[in-house]
Amino acid sequence: MLHDIARDAHLRWTAVALLFGLLGPACSKAPVAGRGEPPAQRESGTPAARQAPAAQTEIVGPVREPMVAGRFYTDSPAELRRQVAGYVAAARKENLPGRVIAIIAPHAGYSFSGPTAGRAYRHLEGEAIDTAIVVGSHMPLRYAAVYASGGYRTPLGVAAVDRDLAGALVAANDSLTDAPAAHSAGDNALEVQIPFVQVALPGARIVPVSFNVEDPSSQADRGLARRVGEGIAGAMRGRNAVIVCSTDLSHYPDAATAEASDRAILDAICSLDADRIASTNVELLEKYRGHNLSCTACGLGAVLATVEAARLLGATGARLVGYTHSDDTGRGVVGYGAVVIYGPPDSRRAAAAAEATTPSGRMLSDDERKELLHLARTSVELYFDGRPAPRPAKLTEALSMKSGAFVTLTERGELRGCIGTFDRSMPLWRVVADRARSAAFADTRFRPVGREELDDIRFEISVLSPYRKLDDPLSIRLGVDGILVEGRGGRGGTFLPQVATETGWSKEEFLSNCCAHKAGLAPGAWRDPEQVAVYAYTAEVFSEADPADGPHQ
């Protein structure tokens, strides 16, 4: 996970981005921007640097004028574009396993939540998206108010409404209504999202939907959110559209309470389980009664509708890609989270995923993957009590096969340990149980994992194919092949396949960095077959609840 902490109540912010520290230290942190203005756009040629083309869509219908420009965000067009592009450019785009169905982004003043919002919108850049359905409100309604024609004006111009999609929403069920008047009450929840849409998705149209509920735990309001989600899902099918859900998190407790509440509600949201979200909301409000926690998420009704729509659209997971809060200024804290909800891979990603499997295809069933992940976690948990590693509840042929494997631990998206073996003399289940303990307690780059950290630790397993020697090291397939480099004198090192994807390295960079920073050889040693042997292998990679990725080493 990427972290940033806003420490000033006015026009200053600090962002700290997790960079892939695959060289030397396992994870290195570097500032994205210091106090002052957000970072400038990237160099020409990157998505963040391109200028949005002028919208060609004819505006038919009422145009909502900006109501919080100059307060929540600058009313200067040039400064606004530079600022939003900077927030998006500062974020890392996660390597998600599937297409983006929805994002959840905060809606406070940009000096507070802009960097966190940028982390969500970064995942829309470059995607084939024609329309963003923007959902949220501070005001509970007994229906979802659709702005079905015209557009929303910002200092960047008018974002046109997708009238066809808006019409499909209104026709979906009686919980969605064409009600532009509901959008004129000065609510910032939708308006502050529009400049991000205009920058991240140049030329895309919008469908603003003002919606929230009064009591997310009541059956009536839960049912309303469900019907709104059903309507959104039905209207989106067959279209290149995405949902943008607008919500902040905890309101006005102290910083420690905000962080605890935000973590719990974000975990519930990422489960994509509406019942869990609603029950967690009730539990947190009761638990922190007296801590000035007025809500766990001000747009929870919109979140419930978004989760319902995403589920119906085939969502397979959600990833927390950013979190911060307004810091304790003496007036209480507001939390901000960025979540990306994704579904099955598109055809391009599916083809890449198929190529990335081991030569014999996928080796493990879903149940066998779950068993190995459970085995890895339980092995570490039992270590604290001095008990031996467990055996699988059901020993299948695949779990008994002799195979090499790596176990990677991440804590809130940061590498926490990674140990593995290419030795194929032990059954896979035993390798996973043993290497999980080694990654937790014997990776010398890190202090041993403490029992109190386990709730934040996520396990990832890479089951290795047999490796093969390469006559031509440049024949490796980036993102598919891992490499093992062996030099004279017993020096060697490896990079898992996913390292190439995460770093964006070329083949030469992948090989050179492995030689220099894993094997302790000269960077170009891989070019000399007399001195260095290079092997390739593939890996079947899976993790707990598909958490935020960290570096793999």
N, C-alpha and C positions, 0 to 999 in steps of 0.2 A: 504494500500500500504506500502511496505517496502522502507525506504529511506536510502541511504548512500551518503556521499559527499567526493569525492576525493580532498584532500587539498594539495597534494604535486606533483610537476611536475616530480618527479623522481620515486624512488622505494618504496614509502610509500603510504599507503592509510588508510582511516578510514571507517569502516562500522558500521552503527547503524541499528539493526534489531528490528522490532516490535515483542515483545513477547506477548503471551496471558496473560494479567494481570488480570485474572479472580479471583485472590486472593487479597483482600484488594483494592488497587487502581484499577480503571477500566482498565487502560492500563499502563503497566510499560515498560520502555525501558532499555535495557541492551546492552553493547557493545558486538559485535561479535568478533571484533578484534581491537586492537589499532594500532597505527602507528608501522610500522615494517612489518614483514612477515604476510601473510594471515594465518588464523587459521589452525591448524593441522587437519588431518583427524579425523573423529569420531571414536569411539571405534569399535572394530571388531564386525561384525554382522549387521551394518548399510550399506545401499547401497553405501554411499560415501567411505566406508573403504575397500570395496572389490577390489581386483586387477583385472584388465582387462585380460582376457585370451588371449593367443597368437592367432592372426588371423589365421584361417585355410583356408581362401579363396585363391586360386591360383591367382597370379597376372599375367594377360595377357595383355600386352600393355605397353605404355610408363608410366614411373613413374615421376611425377613432383617433383623436389627437393625443399626443403623449401628455401624461399627467404627472409623471414623476421625473421627467428629464430635468437636469439641473439640480436635482436633490439626490436621487438614488444613483444616477449616473450623469456624466457630463452631457451638456446640450451642444457641445462642439462636435460637428460631424467628423472632422479629421482626428480630433483627440479620441473620440469614442471608438472609431475604427481601429486606431493604433492601440488603444487600451485593451479592447476585447481581443484583437488579434494577438496581443502580447500574452494575455491570460491563456489562450488556447495553445499558442506556440510553446509556452513554458511547460506544458503537460506532456507526459509520455503516453503514447497510444499502446494500450495493452494488446497482447497477442491473443485475442478472444477466439474460442473454438467455433463460433457461429456468427451469423448476421445479427446486427443490433435491432432489437424490437422496440426498446424504450430506454430512455435515460431519466434519471431523477437528479435534479439540480436545484441549488438554493436560489433564493430571490431577494436577498438583502441588498443594501447598498454595495456597489461594486468594490469599494475599498475594504469591505468586510468579507464578502463571499465570492467576489469575482474570480480569484485564483482557483477556488474549489469548483465553481461552475465550469471553468475552462477545462478541468480534468474530465468532466462528463462530455462536454461538446467536442473535445479532441477526438472522440470515438465516432463522430459523425463526419469528420472531414474525409473527403475522397470517396464517400459512400454514395451509391446510386439512390438518392432519396429525393423525391419530388415534393413531398409535403410533410410538414411537422404539425401534428395535432398537439397543441399546447394546453395542458390541463392543470387547473389549480385555482385557488381563491382563498382569501382569509374569511370570507363570509359564507356561512352555511346556507344552502338553498334546498328547496324540496324538489329540485330538478337540475339538470345540467344545462346551462345557458350557452347556446352555440352562437357565435358571431358568424353568421352564415353567408355573408356577402361583404363586398367592400374590402377593407383592409385596416391594418394597424400602422399608424405613422410613427416613426422614430426619427431622430436626427439623421439617420442613414437613408431615409426614404420610406416609401410605403411598402410594407410587406403585404402582398395581395392574398386574399382568402381563396382557397381552393373550393369554389362553389359546388363542384360536383361531389367532392368528398363531404363537404358540409351538408349538402342536401341528403346524402346517404345517411349521415349521422342523425339528422332530424327525423328521417323516415324510419329509423331503426326501431324505436319504441317511444312510448310517451314520456320516458324519463329524460329525453333529450329534446330541447325546444329551441327554436330560433328566437333568441331574446337579446338583441344587441344592447338594449337599455341597461342590462345587468352588468355591462362592461364599462359603464361610464361613472362608476362610483369612486374612482381614484384608487382602486386596488392595485398594488404594485406586483402581485404574484405573477400575472401573465406578462405585463408590459416589460419587465426587466429581462425576460427571456428572449424577446424578439430581436434585439441587436445581436445576441449570440447566434441565433438562427441565421440572421442575415450575413454574418461573417463566416460561420462554419459551413453553411449550405447556401452559397451565393445563388440567387435566383429562385430558391425554393419558395413554395407557397405555404401558407399556414391555415390552420383551423383552430382559433382560440375557443376553448371550452371552459367557462367559469363554473367551477364545481367544488364543493366541499360538503361535509356533513357536520351536524352538531354533536352527535354522540356515536363515535365509531363502534362502541360496544353494543349498541341497541340493535335488535333484529331488524327494525324498520330501516335504519340508516345503513346497516350492512346490506340489506336487500337492495336499497337504492344504489349504492356503490356498485353492487354486482350487476344490476341492469345497465348502468352507464357503461361499465366495462364490456358487457356483452354487445352493446350497441357499437362501441368503438371498434371492437374486434371484427364484428360483421362488416362494418364499413371499410375497414382497412384491407380486407382480404383481396388479393389480386392487385394491390397497388404498391407502389414504392413509397411507403409512408413510414414514419416513426412517431412514437409518442414521446413528448417532452413533459414530464411531470414536475411541477414546481412546488417545492416545499422546503422550509427550514426545519430544524429539529427542535431541541429543547429550548424553552424560553424562560430566561431570567433566574435560573438557579445560580449557585456558585460554580466555579470552574470544575471542581472535582465531581460534583453531582451531574453537571452537564455531560462530562466525558463518560461517566458510567451509564447514564440514561441513553445517551446517543449510541454508545456501543451496542447496548441491548436492543434498541429499536432497529438499528441498522442490520444487526444479525437477523432479526425477525424479517425485515424487508427482503434481505437477500435469500431467505428461505423460500420466498414466493408462496408462502402459506398465509392466506388471509386470516384464518382463525388464529394462527400464532401471532400475527401482527396485532390483531384486536386484543387478544388476551395479554400480550406483553405491554401494550399501552395501559391497560387497566392496572396491571401489577406495578408498573413503574410509578404511576400517579399515586398509588396507595403507599408504595415503599418510601417515596420521597415527599410524602405529605409533611409540610412544615419546612421544606427546603426551597420554597418559592418556585416550584416547577409547575408552570401553568399549563404546559402541554409537552408531549414527547415529539410531536411533529405537527406544525400548524396546518399542514395540508394533508392530513392523514386520510381524509375521504378521497382525495385525488389519488393518493398512493394506493388505496384499496381498489379503486376502479382501474388503475394502471396495471396492478398485479393481476386482476381478473382478466383484463384484455390480453395481457402478455401470455397468461396461461392458455387461453383459448387460441392464441396465435402460435402455440407450440414452443413457448419458452422452455429452455432446458437448464438455465442457470442465471445467476446474477452476480455481479462482481462490484465490490466497493473499491472505487478508484481514487477517492480523495475524502479527507475529513479535516475539519478545523472548527474553531469556534471564535467568537468575538473577543475572547480573553476577558478577564475580570477587571472591568473598569470602575467597579464600585456600584454599578447599576444592574448587575446580573449579566449572565452570559446567554448568547444565542448560538446554537450549534448548526453546522453546515456540513452536509454530506453529498457526495457524488457517487451515483450508482449506475451501472450499465446492465441492462437486462438483455440477454441474447437467446437466440433460438438455434435451430439446426444450421449446419453450414450451408452456404449457398453452393451452387454446382461447382464453382471454381475451388472453393475451400474443401468441398467434399473430395474432389479429385486429388488435391494435395494431401489430404488426410489419408486417402487410400494408398497413395504412393509412400507415405511415411510409415506405414505399418511394417512389421518384420516380414521377411521374405515369405513366410508361410501364412501371412495374414494375421489378424488379431488372434492371440493365443488364449486370452482369458475372457470368461464370461463376466457379466456385470456382478454376479454374486461372488465370483472368485476375486475380482478386484476389491469389492467391499470387504471380503474376508482378509485379504492381505493388508489393507489399510487399517482395519480393526486390529489385526495382529501387530502391526508396527506400533500403533498408539498404546495398546495394552502392554506390549513388551516394555516400553519406557515407563509406563505407570507402575508396573510391578517391580521395576528396578528400585524404586524409592523404598519399597518394603522388603528388599533383599530376597525377593522371590524369583524363581527361574522364569524365563520367557515361556509364554503359553504355546500350545499346539493349536492348529486349526480345528474348529468345531467339526468340520467335515473335510476329510482329506481326499481331494480329487486327484485325477491323473495330472492335470496341469499344475496344481500346487506342489505335486511330488516331483515334477521334472527337475533335472539338474540344470541350473541356469545361473548366470551372473545377474546382479542387480545393484542399483544405487538407491539410497533413501535420502531424500532432501527434506530438510526442515526449514520452514519460513515462519517468521513471527511478524505479523502485521505487514506482510509483503517483503520483509527483509530476510536475506539468507541467514539462517541460524545454525546450519550444519549440513554437511553433505559427505557421506561416506558410502563406498560401494566396492564391488569386486567383479573381476572378469572370470574368476575361478568358477568352473562349472562342475565342481566335485560334490556340492551339497544341494539338497532339494531347495526349491525356490522359497518355500515358506520359512525354512530355517535361515536362509540368507537374509530375507527381509527382517525377520525378528532380530537377528544379530546386528545387522547394519543399522537398524533403527536405533538401537542402543549406542552403537559407535558414533552415529551422527549426533546424538543428543549429548553424549558424555566424553567422547574421545576425539572430536575434531579440534585440533590444537589451535585453530584460528579463533576459537570462541571459548568463553567460559562455559562450564557444564550447565545444561538446562536445569532450572529449578522447578520444583513441583508447582509453585505458584504461577509459572508461565504456561502450563500445559493448555489452559483454555484458549490462549492466544497462538499456540503452535499449530501449524498445519503440516500434514505429512504428504509427500509426493513420492511415488515409486516409479522407477524406470527399469523395466525388465529388458535385459540386453539379449540381442541375438548373438550367435557366434561371430567373431570378427574375422575379417579377411584382409590379407595383405594387398596393398595397392601398388601396382606398377607405376601408375601415374597419380600422385597425390591430388592433382587438380581434377580428377574424375569424381571427387566427392560431390554429393548432392546436398547443398546447403539446406538446413532445416529437416533433412531426412537422415543423414549419416552423422554419427558421432565419430570422433577420431581418437586413436591411441597412437602416441608417438613414442618410439623406443630408440634411444641412442646408445652408443658404446659406454661402457662403465656402469650400466644398470640404470641410467637416467631415463625417466619416462614420465608421461603425463597424459591426461585425457580431457576432452571437452564433450559433454553430452550433446545430442543433436539439437536440443532446443536453445543452446547457447548462441548458435549462429542466427537464429530467428530473433532472439532478444536483443542482440547487439547490432544487427544489421551489417555485420562484417562481410567483406568479400571472401572468396576462397583463400586467397593469399593471406589476408589478415587473420582468418580463422586458424590457418596452419601456423603462421608466424607467432601469433600470440600463445598458442598452445606450446610451441617449442620454447619460447622465451619465458613464459610465466607459469607454466606447469611442469615442463621437463627440465628447466634450467639450462637450456641449450641456446645457441645463437638463434636469433629470429629466423634466419634463412636456412637453418640446418636441414629442414625438410626437403630442400632441393638436392641434397647430396645422398643418393641411395647407398653409397658406400659407408656412410657414417650413421644414417638414420633410417629406420623402417617406419612406415606409416600404415596403420591398419584402419579399417572402417567397420562400423557396426550400426545397426538400427536399434531403436528402443520403443517399447510400448509404454507410454507414459500416462499416468492417471493420478489424481489427487483427491483429497477430501473436499467435497462440496465446491470443487473448482475455485479455490480461493485466489486472491490477488497474487499474481505471479511475482516471484523474486528471482534473483540470479541463480543459475544452475551451474555448479562446479563440481 
